[in-house]
Amino acid sequence: MRMVTLIITALSLLSFSPLHAESFRFQSNGNTLHGTYLPPLTGQETCGVVITVHGDGPLDRVAYGYYPLMWNLLRSRGYAVVSWDKPGVGDSSGNWLHQSMQDRQQEVLAAIRQVKRRFGSQTPSIGLLGFSQAGWVIPAVATQDPSVDFLIGAGFAINWADQGWYLMHTRLQRQGASPAAIETARQQYLRHLAFLSSGPTYEDYLESAPDYTTPMSPDRFIFALKNMHSDASSDYRQLEQPLLMLLGEDDLNVDIGNTKTFLTSLRSHHPNIHIKVLPNATHALLDSRFFNTQKPGFLFIIKLHLFGNAALSPHLEPVLDDWLSELGCQQKK
């Protein structure tokens, strides 16, 4: 296992050019977070800094090589990028599984403050780029900090519990479960949510864990109890900044129809919400012909590195380019 980790780390370090990269460190909730600041590509006017907000999992600052694929698109258009190792991953202290979404929001707010302190003269604008679980972080941060100028989301869900069932439902369908078995699992899922809402001990949880899934680890159990009621709908209603929501047509993790319907309902009073469903794209906006899975593993990461930029959906770059062009590259007033 250690050898696999070392190989993945080595591949990650090769994923982006370290030229002009700067170390980035800040404090949040008693943790010291370590990361990297990468300036725009050579010769580009600096339009701003985009702060990367993680999805689920023990992710380092480059998400094992995935983030640089997105960063290349932003850096070539004049944006610097910032990212850090999640608590307890890489060089960062703490344990990301002990965080609530509110803790994560405070972490991003602390990162914004550090960006302003260290790179203030290089930050005409500040944007947030988030993936999956960041959907319960980014909208709240934007409502709390008006210095955030724009948001880019990839594969966001609105409600934690709804997303959890969609994930399970899709998995059961792909395994060939019958409609009756899926309905039984749904009833178990609802009872399980009610049980978790009662605040059980881990031992009580193990005795009653549903049979359609592998029991959670003690740390994952803590994470679930802290975050199972997360819902971003009220944060979106308060949002004022331009938002580009990118959704993969073949997303196996999130009900993109629900996300699209909800955000579309807000556009009458927030016309700066732009929703784009990318054909043949995964939850992570990769080309679904080669990369669509709910649980990426080691071979997935190897293939990602072999494909490089070609791993991304071919529809992503023109959509992002058009939106950034409309956003403009202007100094803050």
N, C-alpha and C positions, 0 to 999 in steps of 0.2 A: 504493500500500500504506500509506503514511504517513497519507493521508486516511482510509482505513478504520480505522486504529488510533485516530486522533483522534476519529472518530465513536463508536467503541465505548467509548472512555474517557469521552467526554461523557455517553453513555447510562448508563454505570456510576455516574458521580457523581450522576446523578439518581435512582438506584435506592433510596436510603435517605435519610431525613431527617437532616441533619447536626446537628439540634438536640441540644445536650448531648453531642455526640460529642467524644471526647478522643483525641489522638494517642497511639499506643502504639509504643514502640521498645525493642528488646532486642538482645543480642548472642548469637550461637551459631556455633561452628566458624569463627570469624574473620569472619563476616558480620554486618552491621548490618541488622536486619529492621525495617521500618516498617509500621505498621498502624493500626487504629482500635479503640477501645472504645466501645460503644454501651450506655447504661443501659437498664433496663426502660422500657417506655412509661409515660408520666406517670400517676401515681396507683397504680402497681402496687407491691406489697410486693416487696422484693428477695429472691428465692429463691436466687440464686447467679449465677455467671458460666459461660457456655458458651464454650469455646475451639474455634474452627473449624479443622479439619485438612483440608488440600487433597487433592484427587485428582490425577490426571495432568495435565500440560500447563502452559503458562506463565501461571498464574492470578494475577490481582491480588487484593486483599483482598476484593473483592465478587464475584469470579468472573464479571465482565462483567455483573453484575446478577442472577445466579441466587441467590446466598446470601441477599440481603435477603428473598426470598420465604419462605425457611425461618425467617429471623431474626424476621420479623413474628410468626410463630406463637409463638416462644419469648419474645420481648419482651412480648407481650401477656399472658403468663402469669407474668411476674415475673422473667425471666432477662435479665441483661446478656449481651452477646456480644462476643467479641474475634476479630479476624482480621488477617492481615498479608499483604503482597505476598510471593510466593515469591522466593527469592534470584535476583537478576538481572532481576526484573520490577518495574515501577513504581519506587518509591523504595528498594527493597532492593538491597543489594550481593550479589555472588556469582553462582553459576550453579547453578540447581536440577538441571540435568542431570548435574552432577558429584557429586550426593548419593547416598549409599546410604540404605536404609531406616533403618539405625542412625543416620546423620546426621540424618535427619528426626525420629527419635525424640528425639534430644538437643535438637533445635530446639524441639519441643513441651514438653519438660521445662524448657527455659530460659524459654519463654513462661509456663509455670505459675508459675515462681519470680518472674517479673516481675509477674504478676497479683497474687500475694500481697503483694509489696512495695508496689505502687502502690494496690491496691484492697482490701487485706486486710480493712478494716472493712466492705466492701460485698460480701463473698464468703462468705455462709453455707455455700455448697457450690460445688464445681467440677465441671463436666461437660465431656466431649469430644464434639463433633459432627463426624463424618468422612464423607468421600465416596470411594467407589471405592478408589483406591490407598491411601487412609488405613487400609484394612484391614490393612496390614502395618506400621502405625505405632501406632494407638490401643491394641490389646490389649497390646502390649509396654510402652507408656508406663504403662498402668494397673497392670501387674504391678510396675513399678519405682517408682511413686509412689502410696502408699496414700492420699494426700490427695485423689486423684481419686475422686469420689463416684458418678458414673454415666456411662454411655457410650451414644451414639446413633450407629448406623452405617447408611449408605445404600449399598446395592449392593456389599458386600464380597465378595471372593473369598478363598479359603483359601490356594491354592498358585499362585505366579506362572506357572509353566510350564503348568499345567492351564488357567489363565485365558487365557493367550496362544493356546492351541490352540482353545479355545471361541470366542474372538473371531474367529479366522481361519476356523474351521469355519462359523460363522454367516454371515460375509461371503460365503464361497464359495456357500453354499446360496442366499443372497439374490440372487446373481449368476447362479443357474441352473446351477451346476457339476454334473456327473454324479457318481454315487457313486464311480466309478472315479477321476475327477479329484480328488475329495476325499481318497480313500485315498492317492493319489500325493502329494498335498500333505502329508498327515499323516506319511508316511514321510520326506519332505523336512524337515518341521518337527523330527522327532525327530533326524535326522542333524545338523540345524542347531544344535539345543541341545547335542548332544555336541561339535560343533565349537567352539561358543562356550565351553564348559566347559574347553577346552584352553588358553584365554587367547591367542587369535590377535591379530595386529596388525590395524589397520584395513585396511591394504592387502590382507592375506590374506583378511579378511572380504569385501571388495569382489569378490575373485576367485571367492568361493564362495557369494555371497548367493543364496538361493533365488529361483526365477523367479516365485513366486506373490505376491511383495510388493515394494514399492519399497525400495531399499537405505536403511539408516539413515544419518543424518548422523554426523559424527565424535563430536559430543557425545552423541547418542542411543546410539551404540555404547558409549561409556563407561558410560552409565546402565544399559544392558542387561547389560553384564558385571558391574557391581556388584550388580545386584538380581535376576538371573535365578533364583537359588536361594531366593528369599524364600518362606517358608511360615509361616503364623501359628498352626498347629495347637497347638504346644506352649504358646504364649502364652495361647490360649483356655483350655487345661486348667488354667492357674494363676490364671485370672481369678476375682476375688471380688466385684467391683462389679456392680450391676444393669446389664444390657445390653438395649437395644431395637434389634433388627436389622430394618431396613426394606428389603424387597426388592420390586422391581417385577415384576409377573407377565410383562410383555413385555420384560424386560431383554435387549438384544442383545449386551451386552458380557461379562456374567458368568453362569455356570451357577448360577442361584439354587437349583436343586434340590440341587446338591452342597453349597452353603453351608447350606441348611436342614437337610439330612440330617446333616451334621457337627455343627452346633450342637445339633440335637435330641438327638444321642447323648450330649451332655454334661449334659443337664438333670437326669439322675438325681442328680448330685452338685452341680449348680449350678442350682437352680430359678429363679434370678433372671435367666436368659436368656429373653427374650421375642422371638419371631420372628413377624413379620407380613408376609405376602405381599399386596401391594396390587393389586387387579384393575385392568387397563387402565392400568398405570403403567410408566414407562420405567426405565432404569438410574438416572436422576437423579430419579426419583419424580415426573416430569411426566406429564401426561395423554397417553397413547400415541396417542390419536386424532389428535393434532396435532404431536407432538414426537419421535416415535421414530426415531432415527438413531444410527449408531455414531460419526459424526464431525460434530458440530455446526459450522456455519460462520457467516459473517456474517449471512446471511438468517435463520438460526435465532435468532441473538441479537436481531435486530430484532423477530421475531415474539414472542420471549420478553418483550420490553419492552412490546409492544402488548397482550399477554394479561395481564400483571401477575400478581396472585395467582391468577387463573383458570388459569394455566399448570400449577399443581400438580395432582396427582391429587386428586380430591374426597374420596378415602378417607383421605388423609394426616392432615388436621386432627383428625378424631375419634379416630383411633388414637393420635396423639401426645398428645391431650388426656387420654384415658383413662389412658395410661401415666404421664404427669406427675402426674395426680391420685393414682395409687397411690403414686408416689414420694414425694409430699408436699412441702411447702415449710416445712422446719424448720431451725432453727439447729443447727449442729454441736455435739455434746456435748463 
